[in-house]
Amino acid sequence: MDSEQERIGTMTTPANSKISNKILPGVDTAEMQLPLMQANLWFSVLWGMMFIDIVNRFALGACLPYIKADFGLTDTQAGMLNSAFALSVTLFAIPVSMLAFKWSRRKVLALMVALWSIANWSTGLATGYMSLCFSRFMLGFGEAGYAPVAYSFVSIWYPKSMRGLMLGILQVANQVAATVGLMLCGWLAFTYGWQTSFAILTIPGLILAVLGWFMPDFKNKVNAQIDKMEQVKTVSSEVNMKEAWAFSLRTPSVLFSILMTGFILVGSTAVALWGVTLYVRTFGMNVKEASAFIGYIGIVSIFIPLVMGKFADLLVRRRQDGRLIASIISACVYLLAAVVFTYDSLHAKDLVIAFISYGLVKGFLIAATANANTLTNDLVPPHYRTITNSLIPLSNQGIGGMTGPLLCGILSDKLGINMAFMYIVAIGFALQVFATIVCKVNLKKDLEKLESLGRFSLERE
């Protein structure tokens, strides 16, 4: 290595450097070479983890009417249950990710899946409000380490031209879980009691935890190709945590793409938690009917994150700001759909309009989240992503999870659930647009900063 300047994270290349991260024929390859079938197999395990993660998280929404009745909770107290979960994720996301970086990403992932599964079981064993809060807090502890590792793995297993699609497919697990899982939990709660639904969900999580222990991980050692004075040379370097934090915190478009996910989740976490309650109160459904109705909506809207992910991949081939354009489109669609749904729920109460408009809200909120996560990983070198991605759940739950459901509950107590729904989605929209504008202003400079680091290949652990 010629100089300290050539260390990973601080190295630079001349302005005429030909090595870059732009998508070019024959150049756009995955940073960790795995056979496609093997990558898809392990991706399916990550997908299953995401699915059971979201089912565990939002089973609370399906059972909420029963839990409120059993424990005599107000809407504000019910909203605080999600805030306990969000607080835990916020507190532990960074420490758990640092442990994954230092020790093992795959092992931390496996242990976290096991922990959140057991914590979810304890929700059904709760005997009072405080034990409910503690169970949701421990659920958040378990889920704190999932997203940073999962996004890092997907980003290295697939090339940049597929990231939007693959992270969109990963987010579809969120949608399927919030639909099929919601329907299942609603049926179980209606048929056998809400405690049973939490107990059953423990089993698949523990199975996935065992599989996660064997996932292909990578070393914190990177080989980077640097084009210096027209001569390509390979520099090998151990990656340290200080460099990862420095890059993440000093790159504006990275920070605001992370904040963007938290702003989006102000609306989406509120919609997820309060959806069943909204349909029970507004359309006169019981819990089973409301869960099934929302489930069917989610199944139909599954294609939205996939289409938007592929659309963003195509846009980014042609424009540096392609993912930001996709971000604005998603935001505008879900806001307009929320306006239509709120008007219908207050006046016409037409279930066909409710089905379509609510589905658009859910689908485009998830598409916007996947797009923001992809943008973050596009802007960060592969070996820094576990650390950078630890800020995503911090933003998601520290901003979205802690404020969205609670604020929706407070507004519901004062204005009614329908107007609370509309206001909370509008707040998330405004914040998302602000973050998108800041990313746009800094994007060109930050992409040049990334390209100056060269192209990377990773060694399997």
Phi and psi in degrees as a GROMACS rama.xvg file:
@    title "Ramachandran Plot"
@    xaxis  label "Phi"
@    yaxis  label "Psi"
@TYPE xy
-71.6579  -38.2954  ASP-2
-156.563  166.614  SER-3
-61.3106  -28.2942  GLU-4
-62.5145  -21.9646  GLN-5
-88.4731  5.55885  GLU-6
-67.7666  148.517  ARG-7
-59.5125  131.883  ILE-8
97.7418  -18.2357  GLY-9
-129.238  -7.15772  THR-10
-70.4931  151.652  MET-11
-132.895  162.553  THR-12
-131.151  161.527  THR-13
-64.4387  165.78  PRO-14
-63.9725  -26.0005  ALA-15
-91.5642  17.3979  ASN-16
-56.6207  135.603  SER-17
-98.503  -8.36478  LYS-18
-91.6808  124.996  ILE-19
-151.69  176.613  SER-20
-98.4178  11.3365  ASN-21
-65.9455  152.42  LYS-22
-80.9247  113.523  ILE-23
-129.26  151.434  LEU-24
-55.7381  129.733  PRO-25
77.5238  -1.77444  GLY-26
-110.115  -29.2424  VAL-27
-76.5805  90.3267  ASP-28
-122.894  161.882  THR-29
-68.4218  147.44  ALA-30
-75.951  -20.0873  GLU-31
-124.586  116.967  MET-32
-78.8786  110.059  GLN-33
-128.027  145.135  LEU-34
-55.8609  140.823  PRO-35
-56.7213  -39.9107  LEU-36
-62.5326  -39.7131  MET-37
-67.7256  -42.1593  GLN-38
-60.575  -41.5877  ALA-39
-67.5376  -35.3587  ASN-40
-63.7067  -48.5958  LEU-41
-70.0683  -31.2565  TRP-42
-61.5451  -38.3527  PHE-43
-64.1081  -32.4517  SER-44
-67.9857  -44.0055  VAL-45
-59.8261  -39.8551  LEU-46
-62.1052  -44.2586  TRP-47
-62.6514  -37.9218  GLY-48
-63.4574  -44.8905  MET-49
-59.8921  -41.6696  MET-50
-59.5409  -52.4669  PHE-51
-70.7652  -29.3979  ILE-52
-57.8895  -51.6805  ASP-53
-70.4015  -37.6508  ILE-54
-59.9762  -47.2081  VAL-55
-58.6728  -41.5406  ASN-56
-68.5922  -43.8307  ARG-57
-101.983  4.91906  PHE-58
-58.6134  -28.7654  ALA-59
-58.3267  -40.7501  LEU-60
-63.968  -40.4292  GLY-61
-66.146  -35.3205  ALA-62
-93.6859  -2.76504  CYS-63
-57.11  -43.6126  LEU-64
-57.8575  -38.9741  PRO-65
-69.5231  -43.4775  TYR-66
-63.3383  -42.4266  ILE-67
-60.6114  -41.5396  LYS-68
-68.6835  -42.5697  ALA-69
-66.5245  -37.408  ASP-70
-106.831  1.50831  PHE-71
62.1652  45.8349  GLY-72
-90.2383  148.153  LEU-73
-83.1427  169.45  THR-74
-62.0639  -36.7274  ASP-75
-64.7557  -43.6399  THR-76
-63.5316  -39.5435  GLN-77
-63.5635  -40.8592  ALA-78
-62.2619  -32.2638  GLY-79
-66.4232  -24.3129  MET-80
-61.3252  -41.4644  LEU-81
-71.2193  -32.5553  ASN-82
-64.9178  -33.9743  SER-83
-63.9036  -42.31  ALA-84
-61.5857  -47.8051  PHE-85
-63.9325  -39.199  ALA-86
-60.9712  -41.8359  LEU-87
-64.0586  -45.3258  SER-88
-59.2318  -43.0144  VAL-89
-61.5019  -41.2547  THR-90
-72.1573  -35.9751  LEU-91
-105.579  -9.71486  PHE-92
-57.2205  -48.059  ALA-93
-71.0306  -48.8644  ILE-94
-58.3281  -40.7614  PRO-95
-67.1947  -39.7221  VAL-96
-66.3923  -36.5202  SER-97
-64.9166  -38.1786  MET-98
-63.7153  -42.1761  LEU-99
-62.073  -40.5803  ALA-100
-64.3556  -44.6466  PHE-101
-78.4441  -36.7995  LYS-102
-102.176  -75.7269  TRP-103
-164.654  125.831  SER-104
-66.3837  -46.7919  ARG-105
-66.8063  -37.9813  ARG-106
-70.7384  -40.7208  LYS-107
-63.4041  -42.0009  VAL-108
-57.962  -47.2738  LEU-109
-61.8732  -43.9684  ALA-110
-65.6165  -37.2525  LEU-111
-67.3437  -39.3794  MET-112
-62.7304  -42.306  VAL-113
-63.0083  -42.3271  ALA-114
-64.47  -45.0442  LEU-115
-69.3757  -29.0382  TRP-116
-65.351  -43.9814  SER-117
-67.2022  -38.6189  ILE-118
-64.715  -36.3445  ALA-119
-64.6781  -38.9637  ASN-120
-60.2072  -39.1995  TRP-121
-66.7054  -21.4457  SER-122
-61.2161  -41.8521  THR-123
-70.9062  -15.6053  GLY-124
-94.801  -1.83667  LEU-125
-60.728  143.257  ALA-126
-113.917  -2.59471  THR-127
-166.491  178.191  GLY-128
-63.668  -41.7324  TYR-129
-66.8569  -38.4793  MET-130
-69.6267  -31.5522  SER-131
-62.0831  -47.5705  LEU-132
-60.499  -41.4479  CYS-133
-65.618  -40.848  PHE-134
-61.9094  -42.9329  SER-135
-69.0989  -32.2337  ARG-136
-63.8797  -43.6975  PHE-137
-70.1074  -31.8877  MET-138
-60.0034  -43.3878  LEU-139
-63.4383  -38.0954  GLY-140
-57.8323  -46.5426  PHE-141
-64.8466  -39.2056  GLY-142
-81.5699  -9.23278  GLU-143
-61.2403  -31.347  ALA-144
-95.3199  -3.90583  GLY-145
-70.6867  -57.2632  TYR-146
-58.7048  -46.4952  ALA-147
-57.7334  -40.5497  PRO-148
-75.4544  -44.0856  VAL-149
-61.5635  -47.1901  ALA-150
-64.0254  -36.2006  TYR-151
-64.2322  -44.6699  SER-152
-63.4082  -48.0497  PHE-153
-60.302  -40.1249  VAL-154
-67.9542  -28.7877  SER-155
-92.0831  -23.6873  ILE-156
-77.5604  -23.1774  TRP-157
-125.178  149.805  TYR-158
-70.6225  164.935  PRO-159
-56.7155  -36.2452  LYS-160
-68.4127  -9.65014  SER-161
-113.813  -5.00146  MET-162
-62.8415  -43.7839  ARG-163
-60.432  -42.7176  GLY-164
-66.237  -47.5723  LEU-165
-68.4681  -40.2792  MET-166
-70.3425  -27.993  LEU-167
-66.056  -41.9548  GLY-168
-63.3401  -39.4774  ILE-169
-61.6342  -40.5981  LEU-170
-70.3861  -22.5912  GLN-171
-60.8631  -31.6386  VAL-172
-57.507  -36.8607  ALA-173
-59.4577  -47.7987  ASN-174
-66.1092  -44.5689  GLN-175
-63.7693  -42.158  VAL-176
-64.7637  -38.4625  ALA-177
-75.0084  -5.19656  ALA-178
-113.613  -69.6805  THR-179
-60.5087  -44.2395  VAL-180
-63.1237  -40.3646  GLY-181
-64.0633  -42.2257  LEU-182
-62.4695  -44.146  MET-183
-62.9081  -46.7274  LEU-184
-65.3231  -39.3895  CYS-185
-62.6675  -42.1223  GLY-186
-66.3058  -44.5934  TRP-187
-62.4466  -43.2504  LEU-188
-64.4051  -40.4591  ALA-189
-68.5357  -37.552  PHE-190
-88.514  -43.7515  THR-191
-117.605  -8.11507  TYR-192
106.517  148.029  GLY-193
-66.3826  -28.6908  TRP-194
-62.5862  -36.1993  GLN-195
-62.8609  -39.1114  THR-196
-62.4887  -35.4875  SER-197
-72.0393  -37.0304  PHE-198
-65.2834  -42.139  ALA-199
-63.8068  -34.3502  ILE-200
-72.4525  -7.62199  LEU-201
-69.691  -36.3202  THR-202
-64.0366  -54.5354  ILE-203
-62.0671  -32.2147  PRO-204
-63.1301  -41.4854  GLY-205
-66.8144  -36.3502  LEU-206
-64.1826  -45.102  ILE-207
-65.3948  -32.6661  LEU-208
-61.6927  -41.0609  ALA-209
-63.4037  -44.4639  VAL-210
-62.8748  -38.8695  LEU-211
-62.0295  -24.9944  GLY-212
-62.173  -22.7568  TRP-213
-107.075  12.7071  PHE-214
-64.8305  148.113  MET-215
-69.8624  118.168  PRO-216
-108.987  173.113  ASP-217
-129.312  154.359  PHE-218
-76.625  155.431  LYS-219
-83.1016  50.7428  ASN-220
-138.561  129.089  LYS-221
-126.001  137.476  VAL-222
-101.008  119.53  ASN-223
-116.743  133.531  ALA-224
-90.397  121.023  GLN-225
-118.167  128.273  ILE-226
-94.4018  104.772  ASP-227
-122.55  117.698  LYS-228
54.8704  46.7402  MET-229
66.9546  9.65808  GLU-230
-119.116  119.394  GLN-231
-79.1119  126.809  VAL-232
-129.187  152.716  LYS-233
-104.044  128.756  THR-234
-114.92  127.448  VAL-235
-108.247  135.119  SER-236
-150.507  143.324  SER-237
-75.8383  139.635  GLU-238
-97.7554  132.307  VAL-239
-112.561  161.274  ASN-240
-67.6203  -33.0768  MET-241
-60.2082  -41.395  LYS-242
-63.9121  -40.6775  GLU-243
-63.0264  -45.1927  ALA-244
-65.1592  -40.88  TRP-245
-61.9708  -44.6046  ALA-246
-64.4278  -44.7197  PHE-247
-64.6087  -43.8365  SER-248
-82.3785  -15.7174  LEU-249
-105.253  10.5326  ARG-250
-114.613  102.363  THR-251
-56.107  -44.0446  PRO-252
-67.3595  -28.5277  SER-253
-67.4225  -48.4846  VAL-254
-59.7749  -44.6312  LEU-255
-79.5132  -22.1993  PHE-256
-69.295  -33.826  SER-257
-69.7169  -45.2152  ILE-258
-60.5615  -32.8396  LEU-259
-58.1082  -40.7723  MET-260
-64.7614  -37.7005  THR-261
-65.0901  -39.7523  GLY-262
-65.0967  -40.405  PHE-263
-63.1631  -40.6233  ILE-264
-72.2218  -11.9422  LEU-265
-55.5564  -44.0113  VAL-266
-80.9926  -44.8631  GLY-267
-70.9563  -34.5194  SER-268
-69.4681  -34.9746  THR-269
-67.1584  -42.1382  ALA-270
-62.7036  -42.1193  VAL-271
-66.0592  -44.6762  ALA-272
-72.6572  -40.4285  LEU-273
-98.9089  0.434842  TRP-274
-58.5587  -51.433  GLY-275
-62.0446  -44.0008  VAL-276
-60.4528  -39.9697  THR-277
-61.0379  -45.2199  LEU-278
-71.4898  -34.4905  TYR-279
-63.11  -45.671  VAL-280
-75.5886  -37.8414  ARG-281
-87.5114  -42.1156  THR-282
-107.466  5.98841  PHE-283
69.8349  25.311  GLY-284
-86.7502  159.795  MET-285
-89.4513  177.331  ASN-286
-61.3691  -43.2066  VAL-287
-61.5021  -45.7727  LYS-288
-65.839  -43.7551  GLU-289
-64.8549  -42.5178  ALA-290
-62.5607  -42.6684  SER-291
-65.4503  -41.9064  ALA-292
-63.0219  -46.5743  PHE-293
-65.9814  -34.3285  ILE-294
-62.1221  -45.3056  GLY-295
-63.5626  -37.3162  TYR-296
-59.8385  -46.6988  ILE-297
-64.1259  -38.736  GLY-298
-61.5968  -44.1423  ILE-299
-66.1362  -34.6859  VAL-300
-90.1125  6.50252  SER-301
-59.0575  -33.3114  ILE-302
-67.1257  -20.1271  PHE-303
-61.9853  -50.5548  ILE-304
-61.8825  -32.7454  PRO-305
-67.1039  -47.5645  LEU-306
-64.1596  -44.6637  VAL-307
-68.3912  -33.6605  MET-308
-64.6325  -45.8128  GLY-309
-66.3707  -39.7316  LYS-310
-59.8557  -43.2643  PHE-311
-66.1469  -38.825  ALA-312
-60.1892  -41.5195  ASP-313
-68.3486  -40.7433  LEU-314
-63.7453  -41.739  LEU-315
-71.3956  -16.9999  VAL-316
-67.784  -29.3223  ARG-317
-104.158  -26.4092  ARG-318
-139.243  139.86  ARG-319
-61.3188  -33.4887  GLN-320
-95.0567  23.5959  ASP-321
-58.037  -41.8317  GLY-322
-70.1822  -29.5875  ARG-323
-70.2163  -36.1555  LEU-324
-63.1642  -44.2008  ILE-325
-61.1739  -35.1472  ALA-326
-62.4033  -45.9119  SER-327
-66.0809  -41.1752  ILE-328
-60.5382  -47.6965  ILE-329
-59.823  -43.0176  SER-330
-62.7965  -44.5155  ALA-331
-64.5931  -38.9048  CYS-332
-67.4467  -46.7841  VAL-333
-69.9096  -29.9146  TYR-334
-67.2022  -46.8519  LEU-335
-60.7746  -41.9961  LEU-336
-64.2348  -36.6425  ALA-337
-65.3056  -37.7671  ALA-338
-62.646  -46.4496  VAL-339
-62.9448  -44.2006  VAL-340
-62.8725  -43.6047  PHE-341
-63.8077  -43.6183  THR-342
-61.4204  -43.9314  TYR-343
-65.0087  -41.1979  ASP-344
-68.8848  -25.5543  SER-345
-88.1628  -25.533  LEU-346
-123.882  -76.3052  HIS-347
-70.1121  -36.032  ALA-348
54.0817  39.651  LYS-349
-83.9396  118.167  ASP-350
-69.8015  -25.6512  LEU-351
-67.7558  -45.9842  VAL-352
-64.6313  -40.2763  ILE-353
-61.9167  -41.0698  ALA-354
-60.5986  -49.3335  PHE-355
-69.4286  -50.1163  ILE-356
-67.7593  -41.5375  SER-357
-66.0315  -37.725  TYR-358
-63.158  -39.1421  GLY-359
-66.5616  -39.5592  LEU-360
-60.1709  -52.0454  VAL-361
-62.7564  -48.423  LYS-362
-62.6475  -43.9346  GLY-363
-79.4317  -24.5297  PHE-364
-64.1097  -43.5337  LEU-365
-69.1534  -39.7352  ILE-366
-61.1965  -40.3012  ALA-367
-65.0748  -39.0471  ALA-368
-64.6031  -47.3301  THR-369
-60.7676  -40.4229  ALA-370
-64.7193  -42.6363  ASN-371
-65.1649  -40.3552  ALA-372
-64.0886  -39.0607  ASN-373
-65.3734  -42.5381  THR-374
-58.3172  -44.7145  LEU-375
-57.1727  -47.8054  THR-376
-72.0136  -26.8555  ASN-377
-64.9483  -29.5086  ASP-378
-94.5024  1.41726  LEU-379
-124.858  136.212  VAL-380
-58.2891  149.903  PRO-381
-58.6809  -36.4147  PRO-382
-77.3893  -11.2787  HIS-383
-95.2441  -9.82642  TYR-384
-66.2912  -34.0289  ARG-385
-61.364  -41.9047  THR-386
-68.9249  -47.7606  ILE-387
-60.446  -44.3707  THR-388
-67.3779  -16.5459  ASN-389
-66.0327  -21.9002  SER-390
-77.9785  -17.4444  LEU-391
-67.1153  -55.0527  ILE-392
-63.3119  -29.1846  PRO-393
-60.4112  -45.1709  LEU-394
-70.1459  -45.5455  SER-395
-55.0656  -50.6214  ASN-396
-91.3933  -34.2715  GLN-397
-66.3387  -33.7769  GLY-398
-99.8646  -59.4973  ILE-399
-74.7447  -54.6714  GLY-400
-65.3202  -38.3948  GLY-401
-77.7944  -29.0097  MET-402
-101.763  -40.1525  THR-403
-58.3026  -62.8308  GLY-404
-62.486  -38.8809  PRO-405
-66.5036  -46.9807  LEU-406
-63.0174  -37.4869  LEU-407
-63.7934  -39.8256  CYS-408
-64.5266  -41.7927  GLY-409
-63.9549  -45.5032  ILE-410
-65.1078  -35.2752  LEU-411
-64.8673  -40.4193  SER-412
-62.1859  -29.1402  ASP-413
-98.0881  -38.7468  LYS-414
-116.465  -12.059  LEU-415
100.06  152.933  GLY-416
-64.5  -32.433  ILE-417
-66.1975  -50.6536  ASN-418
-69.7196  -32.2266  MET-419
-60.9708  -42.5605  ALA-420
-57.7231  -46.5799  PHE-421
-66.1173  -46.3094  MET-422
-63.0575  -40.9531  TYR-423
-69.4943  -37.0759  ILE-424
-67.2989  -39.6132  VAL-425
-64.7245  -38.7464  ALA-426
-62.915  -45.8759  ILE-427
-61.379  -39.1243  GLY-428
-59.8831  -49.6508  PHE-429
-60.7079  -42.6807  ALA-430
-68.0046  -37.9813  LEU-431
-63.8675  -44.3615  GLN-432
-61.1019  -41.1073  VAL-433
-59.5819  -47.0565  PHE-434
-64.0314  -37.9183  ALA-435
-63.0479  -40.3494  THR-436
-64.5434  -43.1636  ILE-437
-63.1494  -41.3212  VAL-438
-60.7683  -42.6033  CYS-439
-59.8977  -43.4654  LYS-440
-62.1159  -35.2934  VAL-441
-102.31  -3.78809  ASN-442
-61.9373  -48.4293  LEU-443
-59.443  -47.535  LYS-444
-62.4027  -40.3708  LYS-445
-73.6017  -32.1838  ASP-446
-68.0591  -37.8744  LEU-447
-63.7469  -38.3976  GLU-448
-61.5585  -42.3149  LYS-449
-66.5081  -45.1453  LEU-450
-64.1699  -28.561  GLU-451
-66.1759  -16.7292  SER-452
-82.8593  -10.9405  LEU-453
92.3035  -165.61  GLY-454
-110.466  144.024  ARG-455
-118.074  149.062  PHE-456
-130.643  144.257  SER-457
-113.677  144.344  LEU-458
-94.8987  134.083  GLU-459
-70.4136  142.199  ARG-460
